[in-house]
Amino acid sequence: MRVTLEGIGLSFEGGAGERVRALDDVSLELSGGVCGLMGQTGSGKTTLLEVIAGVTAPDAGRVLVDGEDASRGAGARALAGSVGLVFQIPERQFFEPTVAEEVTFGLLARGVAAEEARRRAAHALGVMGLSLDALGRRSPFALSGGQQRRVAIASVLATRPGLLLLDEPTAGLDPRARDACLEAVRAAAAEGATVVMASHDANALAAVADRLVCLEAGRVTLDGPARELLGDARLMRDHGLEPACAARAAAALRRAGVAVDGAPLTAVELARAVARGRGRS
Protein backbone atom coordinates (compact mmCIF):
# COMPACT_ATOMS: atom_id res chain seq x y z
CA MET A 1 0.00 0.00 0.00
CA ARG A 2 1.32 3.44 -0.96
CA VAL A 3 0.19 6.34 1.22
CA THR A 4 1.02 9.89 0.16
CA LEU A 5 0.64 12.95 2.38
CA GLU A 6 0.46 16.24 0.53
CA GLY A 7 0.90 19.46 2.51
CA ILE A 8 -0.92 18.21 5.62
CA GLY A 9 -1.78 20.96 8.10
CA LEU A 10 -3.84 20.80 11.27
CA SER A 11 -4.45 23.22 14.12
CA PHE A 12 -6.58 23.19 17.25
CA GLU A 13 -7.75 25.72 19.79
CA GLY A 14 -5.39 26.23 22.71
CA GLY A 15 -6.22 27.12 26.30
CA ALA A 16 -6.01 30.88 25.68
CA GLY A 17 -8.30 30.69 22.67
CA GLU A 18 -5.36 30.82 20.25
CA ARG A 19 -4.91 28.34 17.42
CA VAL A 20 -2.10 25.87 18.03
CA ARG A 21 -0.45 24.33 15.00
CA ALA A 22 -0.23 20.55 15.44
CA LEU A 23 0.94 19.72 11.89
CA ASP A 24 2.49 22.16 9.47
CA ASP A 25 2.86 21.36 5.76
CA VAL A 26 3.78 17.69 6.21
CA SER A 27 4.46 15.89 2.93
CA LEU A 28 5.58 12.26 2.91
CA GLU A 29 5.28 9.15 0.79
CA LEU A 30 5.06 5.82 2.61
CA SER A 31 5.32 2.58 0.71
CA GLY A 32 6.46 -0.67 2.31
CA GLY A 33 9.01 -1.25 5.04
CA VAL A 34 9.09 0.28 8.51
CA CYS A 35 9.13 4.06 8.92
CA GLY A 36 10.10 5.19 12.41
CA LEU A 37 8.53 8.41 13.66
CA MET A 38 10.38 10.36 16.35
CA GLY A 39 9.95 13.71 18.04
CA GLN A 40 9.62 15.22 21.48
CA THR A 41 6.31 15.07 23.34
CA GLY A 42 3.89 17.41 21.58
CA SER A 43 5.74 17.34 18.27
CA GLY A 44 2.72 15.91 16.41
CA LYS A 45 3.52 12.18 16.15
CA THR A 46 0.17 10.89 17.43
CA THR A 47 -1.76 13.49 15.45
CA LEU A 48 0.06 12.50 12.27
CA LEU A 49 -0.78 8.81 12.81
CA GLU A 50 -4.43 9.71 13.33
CA VAL A 51 -4.47 11.76 10.11
CA ILE A 52 -2.86 8.90 8.16
CA ALA A 53 -5.43 6.48 9.59
CA GLY A 54 -8.33 8.76 8.67
CA VAL A 55 -9.34 9.16 12.33
CA THR A 56 -8.64 12.91 12.24
CA ALA A 57 -9.29 15.14 9.23
CA PRO A 58 -6.58 17.72 8.40
CA ASP A 59 -7.32 21.42 7.89
CA ALA A 60 -5.13 21.51 4.81
CA GLY A 61 -3.66 19.05 2.34
CA ARG A 62 -4.82 15.54 1.53
CA VAL A 63 -4.02 11.86 2.04
CA LEU A 64 -3.78 9.64 -1.03
CA VAL A 65 -3.97 5.84 -0.94
CA ASP A 66 -2.46 4.23 -4.04
CA GLY A 67 -3.08 7.52 -5.82
CA GLU A 68 -6.72 7.86 -4.74
CA ASP A 69 -7.99 10.56 -2.37
CA ALA A 70 -8.54 8.78 0.97
CA SER A 71 -11.44 11.07 1.87
CA ARG A 72 -13.69 9.57 -0.78
CA GLY A 73 -14.12 6.89 -3.41
CA ALA A 74 -11.68 4.05 -3.93
CA GLY A 75 -9.05 5.64 -1.70
CA ALA A 76 -11.44 5.83 1.25
CA ARG A 77 -12.51 2.22 0.76
CA ALA A 78 -8.91 1.02 0.51
CA LEU A 79 -7.91 2.85 3.66
CA ALA A 80 -10.94 1.75 5.68
CA GLY A 81 -10.46 -1.87 4.72
CA SER A 82 -6.76 -2.28 5.39
CA VAL A 83 -5.56 0.13 8.08
CA GLY A 84 -4.61 -0.99 11.59
CA LEU A 85 -4.00 1.62 14.30
CA VAL A 86 -2.69 0.79 17.77
CA PHE A 87 -3.28 3.68 20.13
CA GLN A 88 -0.72 4.86 22.67
CA ILE A 89 -3.16 4.06 25.49
CA PRO A 90 -4.43 0.58 24.52
CA GLU A 91 -7.57 0.53 26.66
CA ARG A 92 -8.95 3.35 24.54
CA GLN A 93 -9.53 0.90 21.71
CA PHE A 94 -11.11 -1.90 23.75
CA PHE A 95 -14.87 -2.25 23.56
CA GLU A 96 -15.56 -6.00 23.76
CA PRO A 97 -16.17 -7.86 27.07
CA THR A 98 -13.54 -10.58 26.56
CA VAL A 99 -10.08 -10.85 25.03
CA ALA A 100 -11.31 -13.48 22.55
CA GLU A 101 -14.11 -11.22 21.31
CA GLU A 102 -11.76 -8.23 21.17
CA VAL A 103 -9.15 -9.95 19.01
CA THR A 104 -11.67 -11.64 16.69
CA PHE A 105 -13.93 -8.60 16.27
CA GLY A 106 -12.12 -7.08 13.31
CA LEU A 107 -11.89 -10.43 11.56
CA LEU A 108 -15.57 -11.24 11.98
CA ALA A 109 -16.49 -7.74 10.79
CA ARG A 110 -14.54 -8.46 7.59
CA GLY A 111 -16.51 -11.65 7.01
CA VAL A 112 -13.91 -14.15 8.22
CA ALA A 113 -15.52 -17.40 9.39
CA ALA A 114 -15.64 -17.86 13.17
CA GLU A 115 -13.29 -20.86 13.24
CA GLU A 116 -10.71 -19.12 11.05
CA ALA A 117 -11.06 -15.91 13.08
CA ARG A 118 -10.32 -17.81 16.28
CA ARG A 119 -7.31 -19.50 14.68
CA ARG A 120 -5.88 -16.18 13.51
CA ALA A 121 -6.60 -14.58 16.88
CA ALA A 122 -4.75 -17.37 18.66
CA HIS A 123 -1.80 -16.98 16.31
CA ALA A 124 -1.65 -13.19 16.75
CA LEU A 125 -1.80 -13.50 20.53
CA GLY A 126 0.87 -16.19 20.40
CA VAL A 127 3.13 -13.89 18.41
CA MET A 128 2.78 -11.38 21.26
CA GLY A 129 3.55 -14.04 23.87
CA LEU A 130 -0.03 -14.52 25.07
CA SER A 131 -2.40 -17.50 25.05
CA LEU A 132 -5.97 -17.37 23.79
CA ASP A 133 -6.82 -20.41 25.92
CA ALA A 134 -5.49 -18.71 29.07
CA LEU A 135 -6.82 -15.18 28.49
CA GLY A 136 -9.67 -15.58 26.00
CA ARG A 137 -12.48 -15.38 28.57
CA ARG A 138 -10.95 -12.56 30.60
CA SER A 139 -11.89 -8.91 30.24
CA PRO A 140 -9.19 -6.92 28.45
CA PHE A 141 -9.73 -4.18 31.04
CA ALA A 142 -8.71 -6.60 33.82
CA LEU A 143 -5.27 -7.27 32.32
CA SER A 144 -2.00 -5.65 33.30
CA GLY A 145 -0.84 -2.64 31.30
CA GLY A 146 1.69 -4.70 29.36
CA GLN A 147 -0.86 -7.40 28.58
CA GLN A 148 -3.36 -4.78 27.41
CA ARG A 149 -0.80 -3.35 25.01
CA ARG A 150 -0.02 -6.79 23.63
CA VAL A 151 -3.71 -7.64 23.19
CA ALA A 152 -4.25 -4.32 21.38
CA ILE A 153 -1.38 -5.07 19.01
CA ALA A 154 -2.58 -8.65 18.48
CA SER A 155 -6.11 -7.50 17.65
CA VAL A 156 -4.67 -5.36 14.85
CA LEU A 157 -2.10 -7.90 13.64
CA ALA A 158 -4.82 -10.54 13.32
CA THR A 159 -6.49 -8.52 10.53
CA ARG A 160 -3.24 -8.43 8.52
CA PRO A 161 -3.55 -4.74 7.62
CA GLY A 162 -1.82 -3.32 4.57
CA LEU A 163 -1.06 -0.19 6.62
CA LEU A 164 0.01 -0.73 10.23
CA LEU A 165 0.26 2.35 12.48
CA LEU A 166 1.75 1.94 15.96
CA ASP A 167 1.92 4.63 18.66
CA GLU A 168 4.62 3.83 21.27
CA PRO A 169 3.99 0.06 20.99
CA THR A 170 6.93 -0.97 23.22
CA ALA A 171 6.15 1.40 26.11
CA GLY A 172 5.62 -0.49 29.35
CA LEU A 173 6.67 -3.87 27.94
CA ASP A 174 9.24 -6.10 29.61
CA PRO A 175 12.26 -7.11 27.47
CA ARG A 176 10.71 -10.39 26.33
CA ALA A 177 7.42 -8.78 25.29
CA ARG A 178 9.30 -5.90 23.68
CA ASP A 179 11.32 -8.32 21.54
CA ALA A 180 8.11 -10.12 20.53
CA CYS A 181 6.53 -6.82 19.53
CA LEU A 182 9.52 -5.82 17.41
CA GLU A 183 9.62 -9.22 15.75
CA ALA A 184 5.92 -8.83 14.90
CA VAL A 185 6.66 -5.43 13.34
CA ARG A 186 9.45 -6.93 11.23
CA ALA A 187 7.20 -9.82 10.16
CA ALA A 188 4.37 -7.48 9.13
CA ALA A 189 6.75 -5.47 6.96
CA ALA A 190 8.24 -8.64 5.47
CA GLU A 191 4.73 -9.72 4.48
CA GLY A 192 4.27 -6.47 2.56
CA ALA A 193 2.64 -4.11 5.06
CA THR A 194 3.56 -0.45 5.20
CA VAL A 195 4.43 0.18 8.86
CA VAL A 196 4.71 3.53 10.64
CA MET A 197 5.92 3.27 14.23
CA ALA A 198 5.99 6.33 16.47
CA SER A 199 8.34 5.94 19.42
CA HIS A 200 10.64 7.76 21.80
CA ASP A 201 12.70 4.56 21.97
CA ALA A 202 15.61 4.95 19.58
CA ASN A 203 16.81 1.44 20.42
CA ALA A 204 13.49 -0.08 19.33
CA LEU A 205 13.50 1.90 16.10
CA ALA A 206 17.12 0.94 15.46
CA ALA A 207 16.02 -2.71 15.56
CA VAL A 208 13.23 -2.43 12.98
CA ALA A 209 13.11 0.84 11.05
CA ASP A 210 14.34 1.28 7.48
CA ARG A 211 13.54 4.98 7.43
CA LEU A 212 13.32 7.65 10.12
CA VAL A 213 11.14 10.76 10.08
CA CYS A 214 11.52 13.30 12.87
CA LEU A 215 8.97 15.95 13.78
CA GLU A 216 9.42 19.21 15.64
CA ALA A 217 6.47 21.53 16.29
CA GLY A 218 4.47 19.70 13.64
CA ARG A 219 7.09 19.99 10.90
CA VAL A 220 9.36 17.34 9.39
CA THR A 221 12.93 18.18 10.39
CA LEU A 222 14.69 14.93 9.45
CA ASP A 223 13.82 12.27 6.90
CA GLY A 224 16.28 9.63 5.79
CA PRO A 225 17.73 6.15 6.26
CA ALA A 226 17.18 5.05 9.86
CA ARG A 227 20.65 3.62 10.36
CA GLU A 228 22.31 6.78 9.13
CA LEU A 229 20.27 9.12 11.32
CA LEU A 230 20.01 6.98 14.46
CA GLY A 231 23.73 6.26 14.32
CA ASP A 232 24.63 9.96 14.42
CA ALA A 233 24.48 10.78 18.13
CA ARG A 234 25.34 14.46 17.63
CA LEU A 235 22.68 14.96 14.94
CA MET A 236 20.01 13.33 17.09
CA ARG A 237 20.88 15.47 20.10
CA ASP A 238 20.93 18.60 17.93
CA HIS A 239 17.27 17.84 17.18
CA GLY A 240 16.41 17.25 20.83
CA LEU A 241 16.27 13.46 20.46
CA GLU A 242 17.96 10.70 22.43
CA PRO A 243 20.25 8.57 20.25
CA ALA A 244 20.34 4.78 20.40
CA CYS A 245 22.38 3.45 23.34
CA ALA A 246 25.00 1.87 21.07
CA ALA A 247 25.44 5.15 19.18
CA ARG A 248 25.93 7.02 22.47
CA ALA A 249 28.41 4.42 23.66
CA ALA A 250 30.32 4.53 20.37
CA ALA A 251 30.60 8.31 20.59
CA ALA A 252 31.85 8.08 24.20
CA LEU A 253 34.42 5.43 23.28
CA ARG A 254 35.73 7.54 20.41
CA ARG A 255 36.10 10.51 22.75
CA ALA A 256 38.11 8.24 25.05
CA GLY A 257 40.43 7.31 22.18
CA VAL A 258 38.98 3.88 21.40
CA ALA A 259 38.69 3.06 17.70
CA VAL A 260 35.12 2.15 16.72
CA ASP A 261 34.44 1.05 13.17
CA GLY A 262 31.26 2.23 11.43
CA ALA A 263 28.02 3.33 13.09
CA PRO A 264 26.80 0.54 15.41
CA LEU A 265 23.18 0.63 16.58
CA THR A 266 22.96 -2.46 18.79
CA ALA A 267 25.12 -3.91 21.56
CA VAL A 268 26.24 -6.77 19.31
CA GLU A 269 27.14 -4.35 16.51
CA LEU A 270 29.06 -2.18 18.98
CA ALA A 271 31.15 -5.13 20.22
CA ARG A 272 31.99 -6.09 16.65
CA ALA A 273 32.76 -2.47 15.71
CA VAL A 274 35.22 -2.17 18.61
CA ALA A 275 36.85 -5.47 17.63
CA ARG A 276 37.23 -4.29 14.02
CA GLY A 277 38.58 -0.96 15.22
CA ARG A 278 41.23 -2.70 17.32
CA GLY A 279 42.18 -4.87 14.36
CA ARG A 280 42.83 -1.79 12.24
CA SER A 281 44.71 0.18 14.88
C-alpha positions as CSV (number, residue, x, y, z in Angstrom):
1,M,0.0,0.0,0.0
2,R,1.3,3.4,-1.0
3,V,0.2,6.3,1.2
4,T,1.0,9.9,0.2
5,L,0.6,12.9,2.4
6,E,0.5,16.2,0.5
7,G,0.9,19.5,2.5
8,I,-0.9,18.2,5.6
9,G,-1.8,21.0,8.1
10,L,-3.8,20.8,11.3
11,S,-4.5,23.2,14.1
12,F,-6.6,23.2,17.3
13,E,-7.7,25.7,19.8
14,G,-5.4,26.2,22.7
15,G,-6.2,27.1,26.3
16,A,-6.0,30.9,25.7
17,G,-8.3,30.7,22.7
18,E,-5.4,30.8,20.2
19,R,-4.9,28.3,17.4
20,V,-2.1,25.9,18.0
21,R,-0.5,24.3,15.0
22,A,-0.2,20.6,15.4
23,L,0.9,19.7,11.9
24,D,2.5,22.2,9.5
25,D,2.9,21.4,5.8
26,V,3.8,17.7,6.2
27,S,4.5,15.9,2.9
28,L,5.6,12.3,2.9
29,E,5.3,9.2,0.8
30,L,5.1,5.8,2.6
31,S,5.3,2.6,0.7
32,G,6.5,-0.7,2.3
33,G,9.0,-1.3,5.0
34,V,9.1,0.3,8.5
35,C,9.1,4.1,8.9
36,G,10.1,5.2,12.4
37,L,8.5,8.4,13.7
38,M,10.4,10.4,16.3
39,G,9.9,13.7,18.0
40,Q,9.6,15.2,21.5
41,T,6.3,15.1,23.3
42,G,3.9,17.4,21.6
43,S,5.7,17.3,18.3
44,G,2.7,15.9,16.4
45,K,3.5,12.2,16.1
46,T,0.2,10.9,17.4
47,T,-1.8,13.5,15.4
48,L,0.1,12.5,12.3
49,L,-0.8,8.8,12.8
50,E,-4.4,9.7,13.3
51,V,-4.5,11.8,10.1
52,I,-2.9,8.9,8.2
53,A,-5.4,6.5,9.6
54,G,-8.3,8.8,8.7
55,V,-9.3,9.2,12.3
56,T,-8.6,12.9,12.2
57,A,-9.3,15.1,9.2
58,P,-6.6,17.7,8.4
59,D,-7.3,21.4,7.9
60,A,-5.1,21.5,4.8
61,G,-3.7,19.1,2.3
62,R,-4.8,15.5,1.5
63,V,-4.0,11.9,2.0
64,L,-3.8,9.6,-1.0
65,V,-4.0,5.8,-0.9
66,D,-2.5,4.2,-4.0
67,G,-3.1,7.5,-5.8
68,E,-6.7,7.9,-4.7
69,D,-8.0,10.6,-2.4
70,A,-8.5,8.8,1.0
71,S,-11.4,11.1,1.9
72,R,-13.7,9.6,-0.8
73,G,-14.1,6.9,-3.4
74,A,-11.7,4.0,-3.9
75,G,-9.1,5.6,-1.7
76,A,-11.4,5.8,1.3
77,R,-12.5,2.2,0.8
78,A,-8.9,1.0,0.5
79,L,-7.9,2.9,3.7
80,A,-10.9,1.8,5.7
81,G,-10.5,-1.9,4.7
82,S,-6.8,-2.3,5.4
83,V,-5.6,0.1,8.1
84,G,-4.6,-1.0,11.6
85,L,-4.0,1.6,14.3
86,V,-2.7,0.8,17.8
87,F,-3.3,3.7,20.1
88,Q,-0.7,4.9,22.7
89,I,-3.2,4.1,25.5
90,P,-4.4,0.6,24.5
91,E,-7.6,0.5,26.7
92,R,-9.0,3.4,24.5
93,Q,-9.5,0.9,21.7
94,F,-11.1,-1.9,23.8
95,F,-14.9,-2.3,23.6
96,E,-15.6,-6.0,23.8
97,P,-16.2,-7.9,27.1
98,T,-13.5,-10.6,26.6
99,V,-10.1,-10.9,25.0
100,A,-11.3,-13.5,22.5
101,E,-14.1,-11.2,21.3
102,E,-11.8,-8.2,21.2
103,V,-9.2,-9.9,19.0
104,T,-11.7,-11.6,16.7
105,F,-13.9,-8.6,16.3
106,G,-12.1,-7.1,13.3
107,L,-11.9,-10.4,11.6
108,L,-15.6,-11.2,12.0
109,A,-16.5,-7.7,10.8
110,R,-14.5,-8.5,7.6
111,G,-16.5,-11.6,7.0
112,V,-13.9,-14.2,8.2
113,A,-15.5,-17.4,9.4
114,A,-15.6,-17.9,13.2
115,E,-13.3,-20.9,13.2
116,E,-10.7,-19.1,11.1
117,A,-11.1,-15.9,13.1
118,R,-10.3,-17.8,16.3
119,R,-7.3,-19.5,14.7
120,R,-5.9,-16.2,13.5
121,A,-6.6,-14.6,16.9
122,A,-4.7,-17.4,18.7
123,H,-1.8,-17.0,16.3
124,A,-1.6,-13.2,16.8
125,L,-1.8,-13.5,20.5
126,G,0.9,-16.2,20.4
127,V,3.1,-13.9,18.4
128,M,2.8,-11.4,21.3
129,G,3.5,-14.0,23.9
130,L,0.0,-14.5,25.1
131,S,-2.4,-17.5,25.1
132,L,-6.0,-17.4,23.8
133,D,-6.8,-20.4,25.9
134,A,-5.5,-18.7,29.1
135,L,-6.8,-15.2,28.5
136,G,-9.7,-15.6,26.0
137,R,-12.5,-15.4,28.6
138,R,-11.0,-12.6,30.6
139,S,-11.9,-8.9,30.2
140,P,-9.2,-6.9,28.4
141,F,-9.7,-4.2,31.0
142,A,-8.7,-6.6,33.8
143,L,-5.3,-7.3,32.3
144,S,-2.0,-5.7,33.3
145,G,-0.8,-2.6,31.3
146,G,1.7,-4.7,29.4
147,Q,-0.9,-7.4,28.6
148,Q,-3.4,-4.8,27.4
149,R,-0.8,-3.4,25.0
150,R,0.0,-6.8,23.6
151,V,-3.7,-7.6,23.2
152,A,-4.3,-4.3,21.4
153,I,-1.4,-5.1,19.0
154,A,-2.6,-8.7,18.5
155,S,-6.1,-7.5,17.6
156,V,-4.7,-5.4,14.9
157,L,-2.1,-7.9,13.6
158,A,-4.8,-10.5,13.3
159,T,-6.5,-8.5,10.5
160,R,-3.2,-8.4,8.5
161,P,-3.5,-4.7,7.6
162,G,-1.8,-3.3,4.6
163,L,-1.1,-0.2,6.6
164,L,0.0,-0.7,10.2
165,L,0.3,2.3,12.5
166,L,1.7,1.9,16.0
167,D,1.9,4.6,18.7
168,E,4.6,3.8,21.3
169,P,4.0,0.1,21.0
170,T,6.9,-1.0,23.2
171,A,6.1,1.4,26.1
172,G,5.6,-0.5,29.3
173,L,6.7,-3.9,27.9
174,D,9.2,-6.1,29.6
175,P,12.3,-7.1,27.5
176,R,10.7,-10.4,26.3
177,A,7.4,-8.8,25.3
178,R,9.3,-5.9,23.7
179,D,11.3,-8.3,21.5
180,A,8.1,-10.1,20.5
181,C,6.5,-6.8,19.5
182,L,9.5,-5.8,17.4
183,E,9.6,-9.2,15.8
184,A,5.9,-8.8,14.9
185,V,6.7,-5.4,13.3
186,R,9.4,-6.9,11.2
187,A,7.2,-9.8,10.2
188,A,4.4,-7.5,9.1
189,A,6.7,-5.5,7.0
190,A,8.2,-8.6,5.5
191,E,4.7,-9.7,4.5
192,G,4.3,-6.5,2.6
193,A,2.6,-4.1,5.1
194,T,3.6,-0.4,5.2
195,V,4.4,0.2,8.9
196,V,4.7,3.5,10.6
197,M,5.9,3.3,14.2
198,A,6.0,6.3,16.5
199,S,8.3,5.9,19.4
200,H,10.6,7.8,21.8
201,D,12.7,4.6,22.0
202,A,15.6,4.9,19.6
203,N,16.8,1.4,20.4
204,A,13.5,-0.1,19.3
205,L,13.5,1.9,16.1
206,A,17.1,0.9,15.5
207,A,16.0,-2.7,15.6
208,V,13.2,-2.4,13.0
209,A,13.1,0.8,11.0
210,D,14.3,1.3,7.5
211,R,13.5,5.0,7.4
212,L,13.3,7.6,10.1
213,V,11.1,10.8,10.1
214,C,11.5,13.3,12.9
215,L,9.0,16.0,13.8
216,E,9.4,19.2,15.6
217,A,6.5,21.5,16.3
218,G,4.5,19.7,13.6
219,R,7.1,20.0,10.9
220,V,9.4,17.3,9.4
221,T,12.9,18.2,10.4
222,L,14.7,14.9,9.4
223,D,13.8,12.3,6.9
224,G,16.3,9.6,5.8
225,P,17.7,6.2,6.3
226,A,17.2,5.0,9.9
227,R,20.7,3.6,10.4
228,E,22.3,6.8,9.1
229,L,20.3,9.1,11.3
230,L,20.0,7.0,14.5
231,G,23.7,6.3,14.3
232,D,24.6,10.0,14.4
233,A,24.5,10.8,18.1
234,R,25.3,14.5,17.6
235,L,22.7,15.0,14.9
236,M,20.0,13.3,17.1
237,R,20.9,15.5,20.1
238,D,20.9,18.6,17.9
239,H,17.3,17.8,17.2
240,G,16.4,17.3,20.8
241,L,16.3,13.5,20.5
242,E,18.0,10.7,22.4
243,P,20.3,8.6,20.3
244,A,20.3,4.8,20.4
245,C,22.4,3.5,23.3
246,A,25.0,1.9,21.1
247,A,25.4,5.1,19.2
248,R,25.9,7.0,22.5
249,A,28.4,4.4,23.7
250,A,30.3,4.5,20.4
251,A,30.6,8.3,20.6
252,A,31.8,8.1,24.2
253,L,34.4,5.4,23.3
254,R,35.7,7.5,20.4
255,R,36.1,10.5,22.7
256,A,38.1,8.2,25.0
257,G,40.4,7.3,22.2
258,V,39.0,3.9,21.4
259,A,38.7,3.1,17.7
260,V,35.1,2.1,16.7
261,D,34.4,1.1,13.2
262,G,31.3,2.2,11.4
263,A,28.0,3.3,13.1
264,P,26.8,0.5,15.4
265,L,23.2,0.6,16.6
266,T,23.0,-2.5,18.8
267,A,25.1,-3.9,21.6
268,V,26.2,-6.8,19.3
269,E,27.1,-4.4,16.5
270,L,29.1,-2.2,19.0
271,A,31.1,-5.1,20.2
272,R,32.0,-6.1,16.6
273,A,32.8,-2.5,15.7
274,V,35.2,-2.2,18.6
275,A,36.9,-5.5,17.6
276,R,37.2,-4.3,14.0
277,G,38.6,-1.0,15.2
278,R,41.2,-2.7,17.3
279,G,42.2,-4.9,14.4
280,R,42.8,-1.8,12.2
281,S,44.7,0.2,14.9
